[in-house]
Amino acid sequence: MTAAQFTNVTVNAQATITYDGRCSSHTIMFEDGRHKTLGVILPCDNSVDHYQFSTNTSERIEIISGTCEVKIDSEEEYSYYRAGQSFVVEGNSGFSLRTEEIVQYVCHLEG
């Protein structure tokens, strides 16, 4: 199920920005204590051929728009994801992501 909007949340106005502004996200906090991040990743190019991210807790990353290839640290190959699909990364792990277009996502912090 793709999340189109969230209600009754608090938004952290300070963005987390990485890769010289190519990746940015905002944290949203729910009344019950859950947290999610909403983010945008710009296309890879000659200066950045992929992005590397690490996790502290288990995360389910839901692609809202765009397409990308993801290689979770424990896997050998990249897998393709598009809007409406998601992938799970275990805590204390990481993943590589490459894309040729803008990707928007929701990261569901599950740990």
Long-range contacts (C-beta under 8 A, 24 or more apart in sequence): 2-62, 2-64, 2-83, 2-84, 3-62, 3-64, 3-106, 6-30, 6-36, 18-51, 19-48, 19-51, 22-48, 22-51, 23-51, 25-107, 34-109, 35-109, 36-106, 36-107, 36-108, 36-109, 37-106, 37-107, 37-109, 38-104, 38-105, 38-106, 38-107, 39-104, 39-105, 39-106, 39-107, 40-102, 40-103, 40-104, 40-105, 41-66, 41-68, 41-97, 41-99, 41-102, 41-103, 41-104, 41-105, 42-102, 43-99, 43-100, 43-101, 43-102, 44-98, 44-99, 44-100, 49-98, 50-96, 50-97, 50-98, 51-96, 51-97, 51-98, 52-94, 52-95, 52-96, 53-94, 53-95, 53-96, 53-97, 54-93, 54-94, 55-89, 55-90, 55-91, 55-92, 55-93, 55-94, 55-95, 56-91, 56-92, 56-111, 57-91, 57-109, 57-110, 57-111, 58-88, 58-89, 58-90, 58-91, 58-109, 58-110, 58-111, 59-88, 59-89, 59-91, 59-107, 59-108, 59-109, 59-110, 59-111, 60-86, 60-87, 60-88, 60-107, 60-108, 60-110, 61-86, 61-87, 61-88, 61-89, 61-105, 61-106, 61-107, 61-108, 62-86, 62-105, 62-106, 62-107, 62-108, 63-103, 63-104, 63-105, 64-104, 64-105, 64-106, 65-102, 65-103, 65-104, 66-99, 66-101, 66-102, 66-103, 66-104, 67-99, 67-100, 67-101, 67-103, 68-97, 68-98, 68-99, 68-103, 69-97, 69-98, 69-99, 70-95, 70-96, 70-97, 71-95, 71-96
